[in-house]
Amino acid sequence: MSKNEKFDSISVLLILFITLLVSLFYYLYNIEKSIQSYTLNHDRVTQLELIDKELNNFSISMNQFTNYDKVNHDIERFSAILEKLHYTLRVDYPNNFQILKETNELEQYFKEKVDNIEYFKSLNASLISGSHFLFDLQSNIADEKSVSLEAKTLVNEALFYLLRYTTSDYIDKAYVLKKLNEVKELNKNVQHPYIENFYKQSLVMLETLSTLKTISNAIHNSKLYSIVRQLNKTLNNIYNKNLFIQKLIAILFFFSTIVMLFILIFTHIRSLKNRKELLAFKYAMQHSDNTIVITDPNRNITFVNDVFEKTTGYSASEAIGQNPRILKSDQHDETFYKSMNEKLDRGEKWEGEFINKRKDGSLLYEKASIVPVFLNNKLISYLAIKLDITEYIEQNMKLAQAASVFENTEEAIIIADENGRVTSINSAFTHIYGYTIEDVKGRNLSLLHSGMQDSTFYQDMWNQIIENGLWRGKIINKTKKGEIIPIWATIKKIENKFGKIVNYTAIQTDLRELENSQAKADYLAYHDPLTGLYNRVNFEEYLSHALFVAKRNKSMLAILFIDLDRFKVINDTLGHDLGDEVLITVASRLRKALRESDFISRWGGDEFVVILENLLEASEAAHVATNIIDVLKEPMNIQSHNLVTTASIGISIYPENGEDANTLIKHADSAMYLAKDMGKNNFRYYTRELSQEIQNKLDIDMALHNAIEHQEIFMVFQPQYDLQTNKIISVEALVRWQNKELGFVPPDKFIPIAEDSGIIVSLGYFIFEESCKAYKIMKKHHVEIKQIAINVSSIQFKEATLLEDFLLITKKYNINPSEIEIEITERFIMEHTTENIAMLHNFRDAGFKISIDDFGTGYSSMSYLKQLPVDTIKIDKSFVDDIDQDSSDNAIIEAIIALSKTLGYTIVAEGIETLEQERFLREVYCDVGQGYLFSKPLSIEEILEKFSS
């Protein structure tokens, strides 16, 4: 909308009034100017009339000397005034042809008159000169004695009539000629020269006077004056006519201004009334209980009231200028808004309900009415009046939910009137008792009494309801079919605000199923649902009781903490269902291995705990542990799988290893981990030395967290050499740790702890990058090696981005992945999963070589290795150590080498320390050797010093 469209009617009228008033004053000013112009022109015409009269007066004195300067001055004045008059008339009356014509005629007749005056002046000068000459002759004649008196008299008369001829209309020219002829006749006889000259000169003068008189008449009779008068009259007529019109227009302007003023006053009064109404409307909107929103035709908010701010959470400053879509909750589909907008676009009122969203994100339900507002058939705004019905909607939803709960709950719900007569029941009541609403409506609930509770019971119940408003308890009721059922009932008294009882409500729960399942619930509370053994809760309660008895009887008690070995491998590779069957089988074997009096529970996962009471000797626990180990290591056939699982057992003794449950369990758990560290499939007693070892492990774990940051971890490299040429061909990267408090910590001490704590991941990345950096330096200094072997923990292979991270590191140091041999343990192979095998293939596809470290110490076989992407087999040092003793390990080494050659693997023997070991390995065609005989592990500086070419 433009600014002009925003003007109200008062503004328009005020502008019109001011315009009209200004126009009136401007017109009056023009009238004043017109009067001034007329006055000026009129004065000039009047001046011309006066000057013309002066010019006429000049022509009267024909035989008198006149001041020509005055005449010339009058002519110049006339000419100057005429020129100015001509200019002003052309400006003031440019289109008036009458004035133009009269002005032109005025100039024409003025020119003629000026020409006559000039001629008159010349004749007048000649006449005066001739008059002087005649007077002189007349004087001479008068003095001349020879001239007769008659002649003198006649000359005097002739001169007299000659002079009177110019001033009298009664003396005509003929008469003067007659007198002159008489003078001539008289002189014929005398022949006097003076008289002759007088006669001739008088004739000349008579002709001059005659011409002068004609010119004077022409000057007097000039139309110049009449033209001036006519011009004056024309100007007067035009002025009077214009003045009349101007008066009419001025009067019209005046009355128009008065009318406009009255209209303006009336409109202003009406606007004041409208303003009061609008203020009242605004006040009503501001203080309305409803939300008021006004938008412009583009549907941008221009006004909101206080209720809007309270209801939506948006302030007025936040909302104004925004589209109402800021409240949109996406609870309506687009067709809803499309239909609404189409109706508003047609100029129609829209009514409906919104599900909007407050500023805090909560839903806001509103009943709305939106009206397009038109002014002069032009849309100026939209007015929305909205009522917050959120509470109403939520109450309805709650009522609907309550109704749904009422009908769908499993508890029977009964509503009775103030006299205890049934008014409503739900479907659960019908399901439990078999009665429908038609059966019980208007009846008392005593029809449900079974007779198993006497009247005193019911009397006490109703007394409590009346006094306390509530009763809870068990009732034995009877169904429609006569079946006796136990019920847990909650009966409540409902009062109105005046304290009058209006209803009773009863909620009844059928206890039949609950009572039937109570025994089962008690069983599940204390037993493991999978194996049927006691659970941890039952174990802890029983152990507390057993310790109390042992303390009282001063008897011995043992805790056996049992953990299955390699169960995780079975569970992960063969599935949890098969793992559950393994646990069930183990539980069955444990029951058979123990006495009836021994307590056994499943602690959780693959852990079991046994309590042995009334022991005479601690060795009895060892006997039981041995029996358990023997029973569990027997193969088990489950789902066509022939599986073997063993157990590691930790034993703690009361009171030797502790007198409370937590201490005994903790010590048994520690002993179990020692059994695992000692090779699994065995048992260990808890000792004080074991506590110290656990503390040492804890110290290592704590110090290891900051070892990399404190630059305590460093790398050494042990050369690997060709057994046939005795030349270095590669190195194995080995990690070392030197701590300020702990001193030198061997890898076999801190690596398992790092794997258990998860630090091995960050440590593994450090080892890999430091090894790549060192290898790059070796190659730069021409150490003749083809690759570097780097140990990678099986834990680290669980990193999803391990391969990508390793490739980024090799790229950083510009190393080809084929120059790196990843060493994995047999543990990784035995714990193989589909993911592990796929990961090895991915590493192999990326160019890395794969090596099996410490081969022969586990349970892997060469036939199994054929399935894996392996390049190198490393024979464990324990086999190499026995070469000098000519033991059976020699045959094993020969077999490993022979089979590896058949499968295309490279063989590395580690731990070579004697020439005899080296000679044997060379003879059986082992490929690569590694050990202190060739070189101990060296720092990067020592490698460069010893092997740089």
Rosetta blueprint (number, residue, H / E / L):
1 M L
2 S L
3 K L
4 N H
5 E H
6 K H
7 F L
8 D L
9 S H
10 I H
11 S H
12 V H
13 L H
14 L H
15 I H
16 L H
17 F H
18 I H
19 T H
20 L H
21 L H
22 V H
23 S H
24 L H
25 F H
26 Y H
27 Y H
28 L H
29 Y H
30 N H
31 I H
32 E H
33 K H
34 S H
35 I H
36 Q H
37 S H
38 Y H
39 T H
40 L H
41 N H
42 H H
43 D H
44 R H
45 V H
46 T H
47 Q H
48 L H
49 E H
50 L H
51 I H
52 D H
53 K H
54 E H
55 L H
56 N H
57 N H
58 F H
59 S L
60 I L
61 S L
62 M L
63 N L
64 Q L
65 F L
66 T L
67 N L
68 Y H
69 D H
70 K H
71 V H
72 N H
73 H H
74 D H
75 I H
76 E H
77 R H
78 F H
79 S H
80 A H
81 I H
82 L H
83 E H
84 K H
85 L H
86 H H
87 Y H
88 T H
89 L H
90 R H
91 V H
92 D H
93 Y L
94 P L
95 N L
96 N L
97 F H
98 Q H
99 I H
100 L H
101 K H
102 E H
103 T H
104 N H
105 E H
106 L H
107 E H
108 Q H
109 Y H
110 F H
111 K H
112 E H
113 K H
114 V H
115 D H
116 N H
117 I H
118 E H
119 Y H
120 F H
121 K H
122 S H
123 L H
124 N H
125 A H
126 S H
127 L H
128 I H
129 S H
130 G H
131 S H
132 H H
133 F H
134 L H
135 F H
136 D H
137 L H
138 Q H
139 S H
140 N H
141 I H
142 A H
143 D H
144 E L
145 K L
146 S L
147 V L
148 S L
149 L H
150 E H
151 A H
152 K H
153 T H
154 L H
155 V H
156 N H
157 E H
158 A H
159 L H
160 F H
161 Y H
162 L H
163 L H
164 R H
165 Y H
166 T L
167 T L
168 S L
169 D L
170 Y L
171 I L
172 D L
173 K H
174 A H
175 Y H
176 V H
177 L H
178 K H
179 K H
180 L H
181 N H
182 E H
183 V H
184 K H
185 E H
186 L H
187 N H
188 K H
189 N H
190 V H
191 Q L
192 H L
193 P H
194 Y H
195 I H
196 E H
197 N H
198 F H
199 Y H
200 K H
201 Q H
202 S H
203 L H
204 V H
205 M H
206 L H
207 E H
208 T H
209 L H
210 S H
211 T H
212 L H
213 K H
214 T H
215 I H
216 S H
217 N H
218 A H
219 I H
220 H H
221 N L
222 S L
223 K L
224 L H
225 Y H
226 S H
227 I H
228 V H
229 R H
230 Q H
231 L H
232 N H
233 K H
234 T H
235 L H
236 N H
237 N H
238 I H
239 Y H
240 N H
241 K H
242 N H
243 L H
244 F H
245 I H
246 Q H
247 K H
248 L H
249 I H
250 A H
251 I H
252 L H
253 F H
254 F H
255 F H
256 S H
257 T H
258 I H
259 V H
260 M H
261 L H
262 F H
263 I H
264 L H
265 I H
266 F H
267 T H
268 H H
269 I H
270 R H
271 S H
272 L H
273 K H
274 N H
275 R H
276 K H
277 E H
278 L H
279 L H
280 A H
281 F H
282 K H
283 Y H
284 A H
285 M H
286 Q H
287 H L
288 S L
289 D L
290 N L
291 T E
292 I E
293 V E
294 I E
295 T E
296 D L
297 P L
298 N L
299 R L
300 N L
301 I E
302 T E
303 F E
304 V E
305 N L
306 D H
307 V H
308 F H
309 E H
310 K H
311 T H
312 T H
313 G L
314 Y L
315 S L
316 A H
317 S H
318 E H
319 A H
320 I L
321 G L
322 Q L
323 N L
324 P H
325 R H
326 I H
327 L H
328 K E
329 S L
330 D L
331 Q L
332 H L
333 D L
334 E H
335 T H
336 F H
337 Y H
338 K H
339 S H
340 M H
341 N H
342 E H
343 K H
344 L H
345 D H
346 R L
347 G L
348 E L
349 K L
350 W E
351 E E
352 G E
353 E E
354 F E
355 I E
356 N E
357 K E
358 R L
359 K L
360 D L
361 G L
362 S L
363 L E
364 L E
365 Y E
366 E E
367 K E
368 A E
369 S E
370 I E
371 V E
372 P E
373 V E
374 F E
375 L E
376 N L
377 N L
378 K E
379 L E
380 I E
381 S E
382 Y E
383 L E
384 A E
385 I E
386 K E
387 L E
388 D E
389 I L
390 T H
391 E H
392 Y H
393 I H
394 E H
395 Q H
396 N H
397 M H
398 K H
399 L H
400 A H
401 Q H
402 A H
403 A H
404 S H
405 V H
406 F H
407 E H
408 N H
409 T L
410 E L
411 E L
412 A E
413 I E
414 I E
415 I E
416 A E
417 D E
418 E L
419 N L
420 G L
421 R E
422 V E
423 T E
424 S E
425 I E
426 N L
427 S H
428 A H
429 F H
430 T H
431 H H
432 I H
433 Y H
434 G L
435 Y L
436 T L
437 I H
438 E H
439 D H
440 V H
441 K L
442 G L
443 R L
444 N E
445 L H
446 S H
447 L H
448 L H
449 H E
450 S L
451 G L
452 M L
453 Q L
454 D L
455 S H
456 T H
457 F H
458 Y H
459 Q H
460 D H
461 M H
462 W H
463 N H
464 Q H
465 I H
466 I H
467 E H
468 N H
469 G L
470 L E
471 W E
472 R E
473 G E
474 K E
475 I E
476 I E
477 N E
478 K E
479 T L
480 K L
481 K L
482 G L
483 E L
484 I E
485 I E
486 P E
487 I E
488 W E
489 A E
490 T E
491 I E
492 K E
493 K E
494 I E
495 E E
496 N L
497 K L
498 F L
499 G L
500 K L
501 I E
502 V E
503 N E
504 Y E
505 T E
506 A E
507 I E
508 Q E
509 T E
510 D E
511 L L
512 R H
513 E H
514 L H
515 E H
516 N H
517 S H
518 Q H
519 A H
520 K H
521 A H
522 D H
523 Y H
524 L H
525 A H
526 Y H
527 H E
528 D L
529 P L
530 L L
531 T L
532 G L
533 L L
534 Y E
535 N L
536 R H
537 V H
538 N H
539 F H
540 E H
541 E H
542 Y H
543 L H
544 S H
545 H H
546 A H
547 L H
548 F H
549 V H
550 A H
551 K H
552 R H
553 N H
554 K L
555 S L
556 M E
557 L E
558 A E
559 I E
560 L E
561 F E
562 I E
563 D E
564 L E
565 D E
566 R L
567 F H
568 K H
569 V H
570 I H
571 N H
572 D H
573 T H
574 L H
575 G L
576 H H
577 D H
578 L H
579 G H
580 D H
581 E H
582 V H
583 L H
584 I H
585 T H
586 V H
587 A H
588 S H
589 R H
590 L H
591 R H
592 K H
593 A H
594 L L
595 R L
596 E L
597 S L
598 D L
599 F E
600 I E
601 S E
602 R E
603 W E
604 G E
605 G L
606 D L
607 E E
608 F E
609 V E
610 V E
611 I E
612 L E
613 E E
614 N E
615 L E
616 L L
617 E L
618 A L
619 S H
620 E H
621 A H
622 A H
623 H H
624 V H
625 A H
626 T H
627 N H
628 I H
629 I H
630 D H
631 V H
632 L H
633 K L
634 E L
635 P L
636 M E
637 N E
638 I E
639 Q L
640 S L
641 H E
642 N E
643 L E
644 V L
645 T L
646 T E
647 A E
648 S E
649 I E
650 G E
651 I E
652 S E
653 I E
654 Y E
655 P L
656 E L
657 N L
658 G L
659 E L
660 D L
661 A H
662 N H
663 T H
664 L H
665 I H
666 K H
667 H H
668 A H
669 D H
670 S H
671 A H
672 M H
673 Y H
674 L H
675 A H
676 K H
677 D H
678 M L
679 G L
680 K L
681 N L
682 N L
683 F E
684 R E
685 Y E
686 Y L
687 T L
688 R H
689 E H
690 L H
691 S H
692 Q H
693 E H
694 I H
695 Q H
696 N H
697 K H
698 L H
699 D H
700 I H
701 D H
702 M H
703 A H
704 L H
705 H L
706 N L
707 A L
708 I L
709 E L
710 H L
711 Q L
712 E L
713 I E
714 F E
715 M E
716 V E
717 F E
718 Q E
719 P E
720 Q E
721 Y E
722 D E
723 L L
724 Q L
725 T L
726 N L
727 K L
728 I E
729 I E
730 S E
731 V E
732 E E
733 A E
734 L E
735 V E
736 R E
737 W E
738 Q E
739 N E
740 K L
741 E L
742 L L
743 G E
744 F E
745 V E
746 P L
747 P H
748 D H
749 K H
750 F H
751 I H
752 P H
753 I H
754 A H
755 E H
756 D H
757 S H
758 G L
759 I L
760 I H
761 V H
762 S H
763 L H
764 G H
765 Y H
766 F H
767 I H
768 F H
769 E H
770 E H
771 S H
772 C H
773 K H
774 A H
775 Y H
776 K H
777 I H
778 M H
779 K H
780 K H
781 H L
782 H L
783 V E
784 E L
785 I L
786 K L
787 Q E
788 I E
789 A E
790 I E
791 N E
792 V L
793 S L
794 S L
795 I L
796 Q H
797 F H
798 K H
799 E L
800 A L
801 T L
802 L H
803 L H
804 E H
805 D H
806 F H
807 L H
808 L H
809 I H
810 T H
811 K H
812 K H
813 Y L
814 N L
815 I L
816 N L
817 P H
818 S H
819 E H
820 I E
821 E E
822 I E
823 E E
824 I E
825 T E
826 E H
827 R H
828 F H
829 I H
830 M H
831 E L
832 H L
833 T L
834 T H
835 E H
836 N H
837 I H
838 A H
839 M H
840 L H
841 H H
842 N H
843 F H
844 R H
845 D H
846 A L
847 G L
848 F L
849 K E
850 I E
851 S E
852 I E
853 D E
854 D E
855 F E
856 G L
857 T L
858 G L
859 Y L
860 S L
861 S L
862 M H
863 S H
864 Y H
865 L H
866 K L
867 Q L
868 L L
869 P L
870 V L
871 D L
872 T E
873 I E
874 K E
875 I E
876 D L
877 K H
878 S H
879 F H
880 V H
881 D H
882 D L
883 I H
884 D H
885 Q H
886 D L
887 S L
888 S L
889 D H
890 N H
891 A H
892 I H
893 I H
894 E H
895 A H
896 I H
897 I H
898 A H
899 L H
900 S H
901 K H
902 T H
903 L H
904 G L
905 Y L
906 T E
907 I E
908 V E
909 A E
910 E E
911 G L
912 I L
913 E L
914 T L
915 L H
916 E H
917 Q H
918 E H
919 R H
920 F H
921 L H
922 R H
923 E H
924 V L
925 Y L
926 C L
927 D L
928 V E
929 G E
930 Q E
931 G L
932 Y L
933 L L
934 F L
935 S L
936 K L
937 P L
938 L E
939 S L
940 I H
941 E H
942 E H
943 I H
944 L H
945 E H
946 K H
947 F H
948 S E
949 S L
